[in-house]
Amino acid sequence: MKVLVQRALNASVVVEGETIGAIDHGQLVLVGIEKGDTETDTQRLADKLLKYRMFGDEEGKMNLNVQQVGGGVLLVSQFTLAAETKKGLRPGFSTAAIPEEGERLFNDFVDKVRAQYANVATGRFGADMKVSFINDGPVTFMLE
């Protein structure tokens, strides 16, 4: 499981012309589910995501997490994070979870994040989504 988390001034997801998820400042989180991922992985990464210190304190040091700054969390499934890119010029997806398993584990991840924090929005699994955001910093981390 891979989680690409980006500090955002704002972020939104549009599907078929309708905004289905949006946050003000906080985290845009792209979630890639791979073969072999389990509920243990979703719990570990949900805990880490919410506790990850990527926001500045009064001295400008990254000492605060999203909950401490009252930010939003926008979770978006991103199948392409599981791509194999080491060889060739075209990504391979044999390491990605099958869609049914990916959706189940993505929903499990969303549930686990929401169980710990209320300010959570999502995209729609498997949809053609248009994601917009302003990266603050820029600050981007890959959590695995």
C-alpha positions in Angstrom: 0.0 0.0 0.0 1.3 3.4 -1.0 0.0 6.7 0.3 1.1 9.9 -1.4 0.2 12.8 1.0 0.5 16.4 -0.1 0.0 19.4 2.1 -2.7 21.5 0.4 -4.1 25.0 0.8 -7.3 23.5 -0.8 -8.3 20.4 -2.8 -11.3 19.0 -4.6 -12.5 16.1 -6.7 -15.0 16.4 -9.5 -16.8 13.5 -11.1 -19.0 14.1 -14.2 -19.1 17.8 -13.5 -20.1 17.5 -9.8 -17.8 18.2 -6.9 -18.0 15.1 -4.7 -15.2 15.9 -2.2 -13.5 19.0 -1.1 -11.4 20.4 1.7 -9.9 23.7 2.7 -6.3 23.5 4.0 -5.1 20.0 5.0 -4.0 16.9 3.1 -4.7 15.6 -0.3 -4.0 11.9 0.0 -3.6 9.6 -3.1 -4.0 5.9 -2.1 -2.5 3.0 -4.1 -3.5 -0.5 -3.1 -1.2 -3.4 -4.1 -1.6 -7.2 -4.2 -1.0 -8.6 -0.8 -2.2 -5.5 1.1 -4.3 -6.2 4.2 -6.4 -4.5 6.8 -3.3 -4.4 9.0 -1.7 -2.1 6.3 -4.8 0.1 6.2 -4.8 0.5 9.9 -1.1 1.2 10.1 -1.2 3.8 7.4 -4.4 5.4 8.7 -2.7 5.9 12.1 0.5 7.2 10.5 -1.3 9.6 8.1 -3.2 11.3 10.9 -0.2 11.6 13.1 2.4 12.6 10.4 3.9 15.9 11.3 3.9 17.9 8.1 2.5 21.3 9.2 4.5 24.1 10.6 4.4 25.2 14.2 4.8 28.8 15.4 8.5 28.5 14.5 7.8 27.1 11.1 9.1 23.6 11.9 7.1 20.6 10.8 5.9 19.6 14.2 2.1 19.5 13.8 -0.2 16.9 12.3 -3.4 17.5 10.4 -5.6 17.1 13.5 -3.6 19.6 15.4 -4.1 22.3 12.7 -7.8 21.4 12.2 -7.1 20.6 8.5 -9.2 18.4 6.2 -8.2 15.1 4.7 -9.2 14.3 1.1 -8.7 10.6 0.3 -8.5 9.7 -3.4 -8.0 6.2 -4.8 -5.0 6.2 -7.2 -4.5 2.9 -8.9 -1.5 4.2 -10.9 0.6 4.5 -7.7 0.9 0.7 -7.9 2.5 0.9 -11.3 5.8 -0.9 -12.1 8.0 1.7 -13.7 11.6 0.4 -13.5 11.7 -1.2 -16.9 10.5 0.1 -20.3 8.5 3.2 -21.2 5.1 2.0 -20.4 3.8 1.3 -16.8 2.8 -2.2 -15.8 0.1 -2.9 -13.3 0.6 -6.5 -12.3 1.4 -5.5 -8.7 -1.9 -3.6 -8.3 -4.7 -5.2 -6.4 -7.6 -6.4 -8.5 -10.4 -3.8 -8.6 -12.7 -5.6 -6.1 -9.9 -6.0 -3.5 -8.6 -2.5 -4.1 -12.1 -1.0 -3.5 -12.6 -3.1 -0.4 -9.3 -2.0 1.1 -9.7 1.6 0.0 -13.1 1.7 1.8 -11.5 0.0 4.8 -8.8 2.7 4.9 -11.4 5.5 4.6 -13.4 4.0 7.5 -10.3 3.7 9.6 -9.3 7.3 9.0 -12.9 8.5 9.6 -13.0 6.5 12.9 -10.2 8.7 14.2 -11.0 12.1 12.5 -14.2 13.6 11.3 -13.0 16.1 8.7 -12.6 13.6 5.9 -13.8 13.8 2.2 -13.2 11.3 -0.6 -13.2 10.8 -4.3 -15.1 7.9 -5.9 -13.3 4.6 -6.4 -12.8 3.7 -10.1 -14.4 6.9 -11.4 -12.8 9.3 -13.9 -11.9 12.0 -11.4 -10.7 15.5 -11.9 -8.5 16.4 -8.9 -7.5 20.0 -8.2 -5.4 21.3 -5.4 -2.8 23.9 -4.5 0.2 22.2 -3.0 1.4 24.2 0.1 5.2 24.4 0.2 5.3 22.3 -1.9 5.2 19.5 0.7 4.8 15.9 -0.5 5.6 12.6 1.2 5.2 8.9 0.2 4.1 6.8 3.1 4.5 3.0 2.7 
